Amino acid sequence: MDIGLTQELVVLERNRNSLLLDDGAGGVVPLPTNEAELAEPGELLRVFIFVDAQGKPLATTKQPLVERNQCASLKVVDITNAGAFLDWGLAKNLLLPFAEQRRPLEVGRHESVLVYLDKSGRLAASSRLDHHMPETGEDFQPWQSVSLLIFQRTDLGLKAVIDNRVLGLLYKDEIFQDVRVGDTHQGYIKRVRPDGRIDLTLQPQKKMLQPNLADAIIENLQANNGVCFLSDKSSPEAIQSVFQVSKKNFKQTLSTLYRERRITIHPDRIELVEPDTGNH
């Protein structure tokens, strides 16, 4: 049995208030009867294991928003002398101790945290992710698709958790869409540096990006009577706000569409070339 993880345990016994589940080590862990009213001894139940205020393991069939060694953006619901309490989808809120807070918190705000097992064997949260997670990783490949949780803004850009495993950096000049701390995104490994630190991007490799961007430009033109008031002379900000890409990538894709005779390019706009029906 593992604290903080979802697992399958066998029902040993059914009492009035609880089911007793086999913890796999000769002991039992209780599950409230009302969470599995039809379960019988011998049945396998999928449960999440946490601990009560006294440190005793308990089972629940409810699924938390995040499990041990995973990261998520959770809402602060209370602040006490012990620290902040976070809503993680269970009746018992998750403690974020003051010593594990990287900044002052407010009720109602969200914080990006890692769930870990503290020295007393209880589950807790930490927003000091760089104290718990490595900032280097050797087993990633350039342009590998990864899951990102944005957790901190820095002078260089945004720090993100990669696949719940390691931290990486998204440089601000690589961001062409609205990205906020606490957001989750699909991203890509741009490079693994010689020191093992990881640079990230939200855009796929250019050869993957260009067909998608070309389709998006054509769709935009078709939806706007064949005209888009952006061109290769437009500002990076204007391009970014519509297509969430860099000006460089936009210009390269316009060049491709122009060579394919699908668009015409003007100083203040691009226009869709109507297909030649062959009627002369």
N, C-alpha and C positions, 0 to 999 in steps of 0.2 A: 504493500500500500504506500502510495506517495502523496504526501501533503501538498496541496496546491495544484493537483493535476486531476483531470477526468480519467476514470478507469472503470473497468467492469469488475464487480465484486459479487460473490455468491451470498444469497439470503440463507442464514443459518436458522433463524428463529423469528417468530412473529409474536410480539406482545401487544398490549392494548395501545400503548403510546408510541412504540417504536418497533422497527425491524432491526434485528441484529445481523450485521454483515460480517463475513469472514475477512479479516484484515491481511490474511496470507502469512501471518507470523504467530498464529496460535491465539490471537486475541480477537475482539469484536469491535466494530464501530457502529454506532446507532444512526438510524435514518428515521425521521418522523413518519409515522404510519400514513398520515394524510398525503404524503408525497408519492406513495406507491400503494394505493389502497387495494389493488388486486394481486400484489406480489405474494408469492408463496415460497416456503422453504425449498431450497434447491435451485431457485430461479437466479439467473444472472442479471444484475441491474447495472446500468451505466450511471455512475455518480461522480460528483466532484467532492473532494475531501478538503476540509478546512479545520481550524481548531477554534474552540470556544474561549471565553475569557480566562478560564482556568488552564488552558493549554491542552484540553482533551480533544482528540479527533472527532469530527462529526461528518456525516455524509449528507449530501443534498442532491436531488435530481435536477435542481435548477442549474442553468449554465451561467457562470459569470462572464462578464465582458472580456476578461483577460485572465490568463492562468500564470502560474509560477514561471519565471524566466521569460515572460513575454512583456511587451510594452504596449501601452495604449494611452489615449488622451481621456482622462476621467474627470467628472464634475466634482468640485469641492462642495460638500453638503453641510459641513459643520467644522468649527475650529474650537478646540478645547486646550486645557493645560498639557495634554499628551501630544497634541499635534493637530493636523488636519485630517478629516475623515472624508473618504471618497466613495461615490456611488459606483460600485462595480457589478451591479445587477443582483446582488444577494441581500437578504434582510439585514445581515450584519455588515456594516460599512467597513471599508478597508482603511487602516491607519497609515498616514504619511507622517512619520515623526519629524519634529522640528529639525533634528540633526541631519535628516535626509532631504530637506527642502533647499533648493538652490536659489529661491527667491521668496519674498513674503507672498502669502496667498490670500484670496478673498473668497467668501462663500458665493457660489453661483458661477465662478470662473472655472475653466478647465485647466488641467495640468497634465503634461506628458510624463508618464512614470513607468518604471520597471517594477514588477511584482517579484519579491524575493523572500526567502525563508530567513528570519533573523536568528540571532544566537540562541534565543529561548525556544526556537522551533515554531514560532508563530509567523504567519504570513504578514508582510508589510509592503509598503510602497516606497520607492525612492525616485525623486526627480533629478538626483545627481547621477545621471546616467553614466557620465564619464568616470565615476568612481567604481562602477560595477561592470562596465562593458569594455571590451578591448577597442582600441582605436586603430588597430592594424588587422589585416586579414589577407592571407596569401592565396586562399583557394577560390578566388573570384576571377572570372575571365572578362576582358574588355567587351563591352556591349551586352553582357549578360543582363537579362531582365530580372529585377528585384522589387520587393515590396519596401516602401519607405514610410517611416513615421517622422514627420518634421517636429523636432523638439526644442530647438534653440536658435535664436538669431545672433549672429556674430558680425564683426566688422567685415569679414570676408564673404559672408553669405549665410547659409542655413545649415545647421548640423542636423543629421537624420540618422535614425536607426535603420540598419539594413537587415531585412529578414529576421528581426528579433535577435540578431547575433553579434553585430559589430557596428561601430559608428563610422559615418562618412561625412563628407562635406559637399554641399551644392553651392558652387560659387555664384555670387549675385549676377554676374554677367552671363550666366548659363540659364537664368530664369526668365521665361518669356510668357508667363501666365500668373494669375493671382494665386500665390501660395502663402498659407498662414501656418504659424506654429500650432501643432495639434492635428494638422491635416495628414491623411494617408494618401499616398500616390504610388502608381507604378513608376519605376524609374529604371535607370541603366547605369552600370559601372562604366565610367568613362575611361579611367585608368587606375591601376594599382601602382603607386609610386615605389621607388626603390626601398624606401623605409617601411613599406607595407601599408601606409595610409591610403585611403580610398577617395578618389574624386568621383562625383556623381553628376548625372544629367537627367533631365526629365524627358529629353527627346531621343528617339532611337537613332541609330547610325544613319548617316545621310542617305545611303542607298535604300534604306527602309522608309525613311521619312519622305523622300521626294514623291513617290507615287501617291502616298496618302495626302500630301500637301497639294499636289496637282488636282486630285479629286476634290479636295475641299475648295480650292479656288474656282474650279468649274461649277461646283454646286452653288457657291456664292453668286457667281455670275448668272446662273440659270434662275436663281430665286429673286434676282434684282434686275430683270429685263435686260440681261446681257451686259450690264455695266457695274464695275466696282471702282469706287473712287479712291483706289490705292494704286500706286505704280512703283517702278524702281527708284523713283525720286522721293517717295514718301518717307516720313520719319520712322525710325525704328519703333517708337512708342505707338504710332498709329497702326503699324503692321502687327505688332505684338498684341494690341487690344482686339484685333479681329481674328488673327490666325494663330496666336500663341507660338510664334516662331521668330527666329532672328531675321534681321533684314537681309543678311548674307544668304540664308537658305531660301528666303522668299524670292530674292533676285535670281538665284540659280534656277528655281522652279519656273519663274516667269520666262526665263531664257529658253528652257526646254519646251514649254507650251508654245512660245513664239516660233521656235524652229519647227515644231509639229503643225504650225499654222492653225492652232486652235484659238489663239487670242491675238489681238493687236495691242500694242503698248503706246500710250500717250503720256505726256508729262504729268497729267493730273489724274489719270484713270487707265484702266484696262477694259477692253471690250471683247466679248465673245464673237468669234468668227462663225457666222452661220454656215452649216454644212452645205456644200455644193450639191444640189439635187440633180444636176446634169441636164436641166431644162434650159436650153439656150434658144 
